[in-house]
């Protein structure tokens, strides 16, 4: 079947099979690769290849790389999608097979990797949709074989390679919108998790380690993004290394799902570090095709992933073992469990067909808000109440329209420990006034002694006029502010300025000041004056308006809130980050 799809490239692929006529194991490997080629492809053009070739030769600073990519937009020839089955030649495939077998047979962990595991997680010539390059295995072996020369097991080698690669200083993401080949990625180790994973996985495979990329599909309660990580696949299970750890472990937590708090926040501080990123399921990206269940078309790219033959549910490998049975309240034969995304509403994360009036879902995470949805008369509709799993129990969220309450809000999106770490560094920073731009003999007007929140105010007790002001700290990052308001001696505002990279405020002429208001660098999700906000609740079918109002301060109080409701606070003026929440004794519980 695959050969029939190869078109003019069929003879190239057949010659690979013929090449291994006397080597049955390699012939089987070649046939397996070719059988699983359909569906693999890469976007290619002369300009794309020229850019990758340039990065392969030497690391390019971001500005130089972006200028190069801009200049290559005029390269003759349109971008095309090259299908592997139609484009990969015999020389490339034979070289890949031979080097993969050499790495497998010569590795000290040969006995840890059976042929099936070798086929699936060492042999493939690509990890994702990256560009391809002849000789990529040889190049990566030459670079990294010294790193693992003393490793005796696959686990040891995996740990050493990850440590070595992660020690590389990360570079800024290029404007280049495609995924570079593994050799070029050696010179461009960016902060983008997929690029890092593709590189590490290719290095591991070049050295005979059975690895793949696992992912979360889409975070269930954070941003609009996915996350990927590299997993070592051995007979006794899946091994991963998370965050700052250096040991490969089974039954690990999900990589990058927590925000570490560096120091305890002061008693009574209004925000906590409890928030963590959550997922519904964990998925494995494979080169080979997997059986899939036919399902109706549901909106969004994520729904297509659920029926992808190259994704397999590996939630159990990460201790995700919750089960739930959903009885849809609509006449639908299919149910999708959906989470709420930033910009696209409810998005599907799991699927099940209804049997005997119920849809069963296994290997589902707990503490994740999910809405059952189905298709009725060709439209996606809610098929039940939103719920979450807690200690094996299904907890539904249902508004009580007979019990109304009020609540005060300062944010529309959860705070995490990353921001709290920044704020905990600020105490000790001071406001200085000066009569010269060099701040050669500045006066200290006040010292920040407490961990700030979003809106902070300080009284200035000085009769001396100053023209220049700055927040100064032992480390410049400790003094990062987003906005600064300065008031004159009569209490009238002199200036309200966004903090800039220049790091100071120039009033133009000296003035005696009586008060300052300062706002640390933040994520833009606090309530601010002048913005219009709308509070909605989920009525079982859609989001329904409770109240809209324009803020005149740094908090908002809404009344008429149904008790027990799922809520959503929108900033209609600007910003897109928002999360559903419930109330517990008047405090927001984020989902």
C-alpha positions, 0 to 999 in steps of 0.5 A: 500500500505504501509503495503504491503511494510513492509515485515516481519515488517507488523505485527508490524505496524498492531498492532499499528493500532489495539492498537488504535481501541478505539481511532479514532483520534490516529488511524487516526494519526497512519494510516497517519504515516504508509502511509507516511513512505515509502521513509524514511530511515537511514544509520545504522551499529553497529559502527554508533549506538555505536558512537551515544550511546557514544555521548548521554552519554556525550559530546566528545571533537572533537579529542576524538570523531574522534578517537572513530569513527576511532576505530569503523570502524572495528566494525563487520557488514556493513552499511545498509540502514534501511527503516523505513517501514521495521524496526520501531517496534510497541513500538517505534511508539506507544510511539511516538504517545502517547507523541505527543498527550500528548504534543499537548493536554497539551500545552497552544497553543492547540487551535493554532494547528489543527489536520492537522497541528499537524499531519504534524508538531508535530506527525512525529518521524523524521525531516530528515534522523537522527538516531532514539532513543527510548524515545527521546520525553521524554528526550527532554521534561525533558530538555526543559519544564522549558524553556517554563513554562511561555509561553502562545503562540506557538510563545513565546515558539518557541522564548524561545526554539530557544534562549535557544538552540542558547545560547549553545556553538557550538562545532567543527564538528565531523568526523562522517559522519552521522546525530546523533539522537536528544538526542545525538545532545544535546551533540553535538551542532555543527556549521552545520546548518542541525544538529542545525535545526534537533535538534531545530525542534525535541525539538519543536515537543517534546513540541507540537510546529508545526515546520519543516525545510525550505531550499534554495535548493542551494544558487544561487550565493554563495558557493556550499552549501544549507542552512536550517532553522526552521519554525513555521507553524501556521494558519496565516502563517510561522514564522521564526527567522533570524540571531541575531534577537529574535522575530519570524516574518512572511514574514521574510528575508531568514536566513543567507543571509546577511553579516552584516557590523560592521562599515563603510569602508573608502571613496574610499575603493575598495570593498563594502559590498553590496553582499548578498546570494540569492536563486531562491526558498524556499522549505519545507521539509515534512514528508508526501508525496506531489503530484509531476509533472513527469519530464524528467531526468536532470543532478545532484542531485538538479534536483532530488530534484525538483521531490521529493515528500517530498519537497514543494515550499513555496517561497510565505511564504518568499515574493518571488513572481516574475514571468517570461515567457520563450520562449525557442529557442530550440525545447524542451518540458521542461525548467529548470531555472539553476544557476551557481555553483562553481564546477558543472556548471549550475544546475537546481533550478526550472522546468516548462513544455512548453505550447503554446511555453512558460514555465511559472515560478512563485514565483521566486526571483529577482536579481538572474542570471538564464539560461533557459535550456532544453533537446535536443537529449538527451543532456542538452542545453541552451534554451535561454539567461541568465537573471535576474528579476528586478522590475518585468522585465526580463533583458537578458544578451547578448554580443555585439560582435561589441563593445569590451572593456577592464577591470582590475580585482583583484578578481574572487569571490565577497567580502563580509562584513565578510571579510571587518569586519576583515580588518576594525579591523586591523588599529592600529596593528604594526610591531615590531622588536626584538633581542630576541624571547620573544620580551621583548623590541621590537621596533615599526617599523610602525603602520597600520593606514589605512584599508588594502586591499589584497596587502599592502606595508610599508617603514621601516625607521630604521638602526637597525638590527633585527632578529625577527619580528611580527605584534602585536595588542591589540587582536591577531585576529586583526593581522592575516596575510596570507603572509609577505615579508621582504626586506633588506636595498638594496631592495632585498627580504630576506624572503617571509613567510606564517604567521604561528600560532607561530606569528613571523618571524625569519630571522636566523641572524639580518638584517636591513630591508627597506620594508615589504609587508603584506597580511591580512588573506583572501579567496584566491580569489585575483589575485596573481603573477605567477598564470595563469588566463582565462577569458571566456564569455557566447556566448549563448551556452557555455563559450568561451575563451577571453584570458589567461594570467599569472599574474605578479602582483596583478591585470589583464587587459584583452582586447577584452571583448564583451560589455554587456557579462556575464563573468567568471574569472578562476584561472587555477593554484589553487582554485575553487571559482569563480562567473559569473559577468557583467561589469558596468563602468568597475566594476564587478557586481557579479551574 
